[in-house]
Amino acid sequence: MPRRLFILLFAVLCGVPTMASAQSLRLEVKTHPDRRTPLIRLYNLFDEDRWRDALVDKSYPIRLHWRLQLWRSRAGFDTPGPVNEWDVVIRREPLLEQYRFTETVGGRRVMDTAFSSVEELRFHYERQQEVAGVAPTRDGEWYYAIRLEVTTLTFEDFDRLERLPGGAAPASGIGAQIARLLVTLSLPSAKLTQESPVFRVRRRN
């Protein structure tokens, strides 16, 4: 292994300190007072330098994987309910001078929208979102638990970008593999979890 690659790999794996952003990612989960559906919101994604640099300056796609689960609150133990998962990919298209927001559920594309600026994209995405069709129908005390994984440029993304039409095939060998690993490890990622307050459902007589 080349000495320079070894030093870089060691530095990344040991966790090189990074500058903290003025505001950190924050996840909020509430419950609609009437429909009992979850209301979710992600704050500060574009206020953090690491995400803005990855998306705006380097044109790396940002992937957000959402996992929402309904739980029944009971004395002594909580009972897990249905799980809903979906993905959002936010990317910059430099040649078109636009940003694209793509949402998929179960591999099926449900939204694909373009924006002319990162601020328009931010206004669209950092608004409160209501997730329909997941509210409990039985009596009891319930709450929602949500997990969000934010990643930038997976191995698959990296290989896809290297195989652009007219480009050479990705380099092979341990040096190239380590280089790809270093790129992936150096890009920002985050995991957030949050729970809604417990709410009660009572059927009307």
N, C-alpha and C positions, 0 to 999 in steps of 0.2 A: 504494500500500500504506500503510495507517495506520502512523504512526511507532511506536506502541507495539508493534504486531505485528512490525514490522521489528526492533526492539530485542530482543524476545523470541526471534525466530528466530535472530538473530545470536548471542545468548548460548547458545542450545541447540547450534547448529552448532559453535560454538567450544569447546564442552565446559566447562560450568560445573562447578567442583569439587564433589564430593559427599562427605559424611562416610563414612569407611570403617567397615564393620561389624567387630564384634569377631572374628567368624569368617566366612570366605569359603566360597562353594560349593566342594565338592570331590567329584570323581568317582573311584570305585574299581572296578577290574575284576580279578577273579581267575578261576581255572579250577577247576572241580570235580575233585578228585583221581581220581575213578573214571570219571565220565561224560564228562569233558573238555568240559563245557558251560560257558558264561560265567556268572559270578556278578557282578552289577553292583549298585552301591549309590551313592546320591546323599546327601551329607551337608550339613547346615547350611542347607537351603533356608528353613526357618522360623526360623532364628536370625538371618538378615539382616533388618535393619529395612526395607529397600526392598521386599522380597518380602512381608513380613508386612503392611506398610502398604498395599501394592497390593491384596492379597487380603482382609485382615480389615477395614481401615478404609474402603477405597474400593470394595470388592466387584468389582474387576477380575479377570477370569479369567486364569489363568496357564497357558500352553501349553508343554509339553515335547515336543520332537520328537527321537526317538532314532534313531540310525543305527549299526547294528552290522555290522561286516564281518570275515570270516575271512581271514587272510593266511597264506600258506606262506612260511616263512623259508628262504632259500637263500643260499649264498655269492655275493656280488656283487649280487644283486637279490632282492626279495621279490615273490611272485606273488599278486595279489588273488584272493579267492574270493567266494562268495555274499554278498549284502547283505540285511540285514533291517531294515525301518523300521517304526516305530509311533509313535503320538501319545498323549499324556495331557493332558487338560484338567482343571485343578483350579479350582473356582469356589465362591463363597459365594452362598447363596440367602437373602437377608435376611428375606424374608417368611415363609419356612419355618424360619428360624433353624437352618440346617444348611449343611454343606459337601458338595460333590459331586465325586466322582472318576470320570472317564470315560476309558476307554482304547479306542482304535480301531486296527485293523490293516487297511491297504488300504481305508480308508473304512468298514469294518464294525465295529460296536460289539461289543467282547468283554467289557467290564466297565463297570458303571454303579452305583456304590455311594454311599450318603449317610452322613454322619457328623455327630454332634451337636456336636462341638467341633473346633477346629483341632488340638488335641493328639491326638485320636483319628485324624484324618486324617494327621497327621505319623507316628504310630506305624505306620499302615498303609503309608504310601508310603516312608518312609525306612528300611525294612527291606531286607535283602539279597534280590535277585530272581534267580532262575535262568531263563535263556532256553533253552527246550528245542528240540530238533530242528535244531540248527545245528552240532553237533560234527563234526569231520572224520572220515572213514571210511578214509582212505588213510594209508599210512606217511609219516612225515616230521616236520618240526618246524613248529609252527604257533603263531599268536598271534591274539588278537582286538583289533581297534581300534574304539573307540566314540567317537561324536561326539554331543554333546547341545546343542541350542539351546533356551534358555529365553526366552520372550517374553511380553509382557503387552499385550493389547488391540491386535490388528492393525487395519488400516483396515477390514476386513470386520466385525470385532467392533464397532468404533466405530459404523459405519453401522447395524448390526443393533440396537444398543442405542438409537440415535436413532429407530428406526422401531418403537418399542413401540406396542402397540394404543392408539389414542386420542391418540397424540402427533403432532406436526407432522412433515412430511417434513424431511429434513436440509437445512440452508441451503446455497445454492449461491453461486458467486462466489469470487473469489480470496481474499477475507478469510476466508470459511468454510473453504476448503481449507487455508489457512495455519494456521488455528486447529486443525483436525484434525491437521495435520502436527505442530504443536507439542505437542499432547497425546500423540501416539504417540511422538515423539522423547524426551519427558520421562519416559516410563515405563521401568522397568528391563528390561534384557535381558542375556543372557550366552551365551557359547559355550564349551563345555568339550570337551576331547579327552583320551583316555587309552588306553593299551595294556596288555594283560595280559602277564605274563611268558611267554616262549617255552616251549612244552611239546612233548613228543615222543609220537608215536603209533606203536605197533608192533603189527602183527597177530600173533596167536598162531598157532603152527604146529599 
